Amino acid sequence: MTGIVAVGSNDEIEAWHGGAHARYRWIGKLLLPGFNDAHVHFVDGGLALDTVQLNDATSADEFARRIAERAQGTTEGRVGFGR
């Protein structure tokens, strides 16, 4: 994962850098941090752990395979959820 860990003068960054990270010079350019909303609603988050994970399925066949796989271990009459 890439992220901005420090912003400052050349001397400030060199003192912190120590050679372990990539450095970029964006002089005269707009630099904004990314904003990440990392909260979760407790009940919805918990229920999501027991759903068929479909958001990264790369084809309709993969989508169907995952649902069928979950259905194999599901009691008849129970409702399944996907996400």
FENDAJO-V305232 format. One record per residue. N is the residue number from 1. RES is the residue in one small letter. SS is DSSP state (~ for helix, > for strand, _ for the rest). PHI is phi as a letter, one per 30 degrees, with the letter a starting at -180 (* if undefined). D_CENTER is the distance of its C-alpha to the mean C-alpha in whole Angstrom. Layout:
n->{N & N}
res->{RES & RES}
ss->{SS & SS}
phi->{PHI & PHI}
d_center->{D_CENTER & D_CENTER}
//
This chain:
n->{1 & 2 & 3 & 4 & 5 & 6 & 7 & 8 & 9 & 10 & 11 & 12 & 13 & 14 & 15 & 16 & 17 & 18 & 19 & 20 & 21 & 22 & 23 & 24 & 25 & 26 & 27 & 28 & 29 & 30 & 31 & 32 & 33 & 34 & 35 & 36 & 37 & 38 & 39 & 40 & 41 & 42 & 43 & 44 & 45 & 46 & 47 & 48 & 49 & 50 & 51 & 52 & 53 & 54 & 55 & 56 & 57 & 58 & 59 & 60 & 61 & 62 & 63 & 64 & 65 & 66 & 67 & 68 & 69 & 70 & 71 & 72 & 73 & 74 & 75 & 76 & 77 & 78 & 79 & 80 & 81 & 82 & 83}
res->{m & t & g & i & v & a & v & g & s & n & d & e & i & e & a & w & h & g & g & a & h & a & r & y & r & w & i & g & k & l & l & l & p & g & f & n & d & a & h & v & h & f & v & d & g & g & l & a & l & d & t & v & q & l & n & d & a & t & s & a & d & e & f & a & r & r & i & a & e & r & a & q & g & t & t & e & g & r & v & g & f & g & r}
ss->{_ & _ & _ & _ & _ & _ & _ & _ & _ & ~ & ~ & ~ & ~ & ~ & ~ & ~ & ~ & _ & _ & _ & _ & _ & _ & _ & _ & _ & _ & _ & _ & _ & _ & _ & _ & _ & _ & _ & _ & _ & _ & _ & _ & ~ & ~ & ~ & ~ & ~ & ~ & ~ & _ & _ & _ & > & _ & _ & _ & _ & _ & _ & _ & ~ & ~ & ~ & ~ & ~ & ~ & ~ & ~ & ~ & ~ & ~ & ~ & ~ & _ & _ & _ & _ & _ & _ & _ & _ & _ & > & _}
phi->{* & c & a & d & c & a & b & l & d & e & d & d & d & d & d & d & e & i & i & c & b & d & b & b & c & c & d & i & c & d & b & b & d & d & c & b & c & c & c & b & d & e & d & d & d & d & d & d & d & c & c & d & d & c & d & c & d & c & a & d & d & d & e & d & d & d & d & d & d & d & d & e & c & c & d & e & j & d & c & c & b & b & b}
d_center->{10 & 13 & 14 & 17 & 19 & 22 & 25 & 28 & 31 & 32 & 34 & 31 & 28 & 31 & 32 & 28 & 27 & 29 & 28 & 24 & 22 & 22 & 24 & 24 & 27 & 26 & 30 & 31 & 27 & 25 & 22 & 20 & 17 & 13 & 13 & 10 & 11 & 9 & 12 & 13 & 16 & 18 & 20 & 17 & 14 & 17 & 18 & 15 & 15 & 18 & 17 & 17 & 14 & 15 & 12 & 11 & 15 & 17 & 20 & 23 & 24 & 21 & 20 & 24 & 23 & 21 & 23 & 26 & 24 & 23 & 27 & 29 & 28 & 28 & 32 & 34 & 33 & 30 & 27 & 24 & 21 & 18 & 15}
//
